[in-house]
Amino acid sequence: MPRRGLVAGPDFEFFRRRYFTPIEVAEHNQPEDLWVSYLGCVYDLTPLAQEHKGDLLLKPIVEVAGQDISHWFDPKTKDIRKHIDPLTGAQRYRTPRGRFLHVPPQLPRSDWANDFGKPWWQGSRYEVGRLSAKTRNIRIINTLTSQEHTLEVGALESMWEILHRYLPHNAHAASYTWKYEGKNLNMEYTLEENGIRDEEEEFDYLNMDGALHTPAILLYFNDDLTEL
């Protein structure tokens, strides 16, 4: 990894997070900014929506923008769920919201273009990352300025990914030493791997409000400022 002043780390100009929370996906809920998640992954369907703008077959997809649509899919085949059409007796895609892009019509039609290659839900061309199945809250306290922020992060995110989330609050976050209970954090590790346990289930068992005991990570300023 390239040196960043006194702190070694990735180049955040090209850094790409692996995980997104359901709340982050829900923020992309417009035709011009359209994300969905299914089967544990997150997809940016904005290019698809722009390509087929005005097409009625896009409507069912726009209606679920920002949502998880795993229930559309068979987890074994990773294809849209199918059923037997009572009219034809043939196996068809199950589309309760109505037929959508790349789903063939029930009956043969001469105006249906099937030269699009793979359907949009197959392959990884629209994939941007994985959906965080488990999230947790942490507090990040800047000991230099005493500013404090609470972030929702994925349980499997590395500290570098968490630092990347924190950048909008402090563009020089990579110039700080990150510590928990006086110990330097390994930025390659997750919170749990750094000994920051997720005690939510224990608090629930004790009927206590876990929000009152959110772990705090302390940032200690080094002598340089990084330029991002």
C-alpha positions in Angstrom: 0.0 0.0 0.0 1.3 3.5 -0.7 2.3 5.7 2.2 -0.1 8.4 3.2 2.0 10.8 5.4 2.5 9.0 8.7 -0.3 6.5 8.0 0.0 3.6 5.5 -3.3 2.9 3.7 -5.2 2.7 0.4 -5.5 5.5 -2.1 -9.0 6.7 -1.3 -9.4 8.4 -4.7 -9.8 4.9 -6.2 -11.0 3.0 -3.1 -14.1 0.9 -3.4 -16.2 -0.3 -0.4 -17.4 -3.8 -0.5 -20.5 -3.5 1.6 -23.6 -1.3 1.7 -26.3 -1.1 4.3 -30.0 -1.4 3.5 -30.4 2.3 4.4 -27.8 3.3 1.9 -29.5 1.3 -0.8 -32.8 2.9 0.1 -31.3 6.3 -0.6 -31.1 5.4 -4.4 -34.8 5.3 -5.1 -35.3 7.4 -8.3 -35.2 6.5 -12.0 -32.1 8.6 -12.4 -30.4 7.0 -9.4 -31.8 3.5 -9.1 -30.3 0.8 -6.8 -31.8 -2.5 -5.7 -30.5 -5.5 -3.7 -31.1 -9.1 -4.1 -29.6 -12.4 -2.9 -27.0 -10.6 -0.8 -25.7 -8.2 -3.5 -26.3 -4.5 -4.4 -26.9 -3.4 -8.0 -26.9 0.0 -9.7 -29.6 -0.3 -12.3 -29.4 3.4 -13.3 -27.8 2.6 -16.7 -30.6 0.1 -17.4 -33.2 2.7 -16.5 -31.6 5.4 -18.7 -31.4 3.0 -21.6 -35.0 2.1 -21.4 -36.4 5.4 -20.3 -40.1 5.7 -21.1 -40.6 1.9 -21.6 -43.6 0.6 -19.7 -41.7 -2.6 -18.9 -39.4 -0.4 -16.7 -42.3 0.5 -14.4 -42.2 -2.5 -12.1 -38.4 -2.0 -11.6 -38.8 1.7 -10.8 -41.5 0.8 -8.2 -39.0 -1.2 -6.2 -36.1 1.3 -6.5 -34.1 1.3 -3.3 -35.6 -2.0 -2.0 -34.5 -5.5 -1.6 -36.1 -7.8 -4.2 -34.7 -11.1 -3.2 -38.3 -12.5 -3.1 -38.4 -12.2 -6.9 -35.7 -14.8 -7.1 -35.2 -18.5 -6.6 -32.1 -18.7 -4.4 -31.1 -22.1 -5.9 -31.1 -21.0 -9.6 -30.6 -17.3 -8.9 -33.2 -16.7 -11.6 -36.6 -15.1 -11.4 -39.1 -17.4 -9.8 -41.3 -19.4 -12.1 -44.7 -20.9 -12.1 -47.0 -22.9 -14.5 -49.2 -20.6 -16.6 -52.8 -21.8 -16.2 -53.7 -20.6 -19.7 -50.9 -22.3 -21.6 -49.6 -24.9 -19.2 -46.1 -23.7 -19.9 -43.5 -22.6 -17.3 -43.3 -18.8 -17.1 -41.6 -16.2 -14.9 -43.6 -15.2 -11.9 -44.1 -11.4 -12.0 -46.9 -10.2 -9.6 -46.1 -6.5 -10.3 -46.5 -7.2 -14.0 -44.1 -8.2 -16.7 -40.8 -6.2 -16.7 -37.7 -5.8 -18.9 -36.2 -8.9 -20.4 -39.1 -11.1 -19.3 -40.7 -12.8 -22.4 -44.4 -12.3 -23.1 -46.8 -15.0 -22.2 -47.6 -15.7 -25.9 -45.3 -15.3 -28.9 -45.2 -11.8 -30.2 -43.4 -10.5 -33.3 -42.6 -7.1 -31.7 -40.6 -8.6 -28.7 -36.9 -8.0 -29.2 -34.9 -10.8 -27.6 -31.5 -9.7 -28.8 -30.4 -8.1 -25.5 -28.1 -11.0 -24.5 -28.2 -11.9 -20.8 -31.2 -10.6 -18.8 -30.3 -7.7 -16.5 -30.5 -9.8 -13.4 -27.9 -12.3 -14.6 -24.2 -11.6 -14.4 -22.3 -8.9 -12.5 -22.4 -5.9 -14.9 -24.6 -3.8 -12.6 -23.2 -5.1 -9.3 -21.6 -2.5 -7.0 -21.0 -4.5 -3.8 -22.6 -6.7 -1.2 -25.5 -6.0 1.1 -24.6 -5.9 4.8 -26.7 -8.6 6.4 -25.8 -7.3 9.8 -25.1 -3.7 10.8 -24.1 -2.0 14.0 -23.5 1.5 15.3 -20.2 2.9 16.5 -19.2 6.3 17.8 -16.1 8.0 16.3 -14.6 10.7 18.6 -12.0 13.1 17.3 -9.8 13.8 20.4 -8.3 16.9 18.7 -11.6 18.7 18.1 -13.9 16.7 20.5 -16.3 16.2 17.6 -18.3 13.0 17.8 -20.2 11.1 15.0 -22.3 8.0 15.1 -22.0 5.7 12.0 -24.0 2.7 11.0 -21.5 0.2 9.5 -21.5 -3.3 8.2 -20.3 -6.0 10.6 -18.0 -7.4 8.0 -16.4 -4.1 6.9 -12.7 -3.5 7.6 -11.6 -0.5 9.5 -10.4 1.1 6.2 -14.0 0.8 4.9 -15.3 2.4 8.0 -12.7 5.2 7.7 -13.9 5.7 4.1 -17.5 6.2 5.5 -16.1 8.7 8.0 -14.4 10.9 5.3 -17.4 13.2 4.8 -17.0 14.2 8.4 -13.3 14.5 8.4 -11.4 14.6 5.1 -8.1 14.1 6.9 -9.2 10.9 8.8 -6.3 8.9 7.4 -3.9 11.3 9.3 -5.2 10.0 12.7 -4.3 7.0 14.7 -7.5 5.0 15.4 -7.7 3.4 18.9 -10.1 1.5 21.0 -9.6 1.2 24.8 -6.1 2.5 24.4 -5.0 0.0 21.7 -4.2 0.8 18.1 -6.7 -0.7 15.7 -5.6 -3.0 12.9 -7.2 -1.2 9.9 -7.2 -4.4 7.9 -9.5 -6.1 10.5 -13.2 -5.8 11.2 -14.5 -4.4 14.5 -15.0 -7.8 15.9 -11.5 -8.9 14.9 -10.2 -5.8 16.7 -11.9 -6.9 19.9 -14.9 -4.5 19.5 -17.7 -7.0 20.3 -21.2 -6.7 19.1 -23.2 -7.0 22.3 -26.6 -6.2 20.9 -28.0 -9.7 21.7 -26.8 -9.5 25.2 -28.4 -6.1 25.8 -31.7 -7.5 24.3 -31.5 -10.5 26.6 -31.1 -8.1 29.6 -33.8 -5.9 28.3 -31.4 -2.9 28.1 -31.1 -0.2 25.5 -28.0 -1.1 23.5 -28.0 2.4 22.0 -26.8 3.7 25.4 -23.6 1.6 25.1 -22.4 2.3 21.6 -18.7 1.5 21.4 -16.4 4.6 21.0 -13.4 4.7 18.7 -10.9 7.5 19.5 -8.9 9.3 16.9 -5.5 10.8 17.8 -4.1 13.4 15.4 -0.7 12.8 13.8 1.6 15.5 12.7 0.6 15.7 9.0 -2.5 16.4 6.9 -3.3 14.1 4.1 -4.7 15.5 0.9 -7.5 13.4 -0.5 
